[in-house]
Amino acid sequence: MSADEESDKEHDAWVQCDICSKWRRVSSEISDALDDRDGWTCKDNTDRRFASCDSPQELSDDEIDQILAEQESSEEEEEEEEENAE
């Protein structure tokens, strides 16, 4: 995986389809724009490979949980570094 691809993955988020409950990778911009009241389904996905409830989930729930935990840990470290720099 190239550095650009790795950087892009760091800015991805996961949303759950309201119909099939599968988790789909989306850009953080899309995720940030969604409100808890907003519905989201696979057909809303901009990645056509996963824009159907018939498509398999990209990763297992455990793999997604691990990615999210790593992202959260990384974000906390960045916040600490910013606080210490002030």
Disulfide bonds with the S-S distance in Angstrom:
none
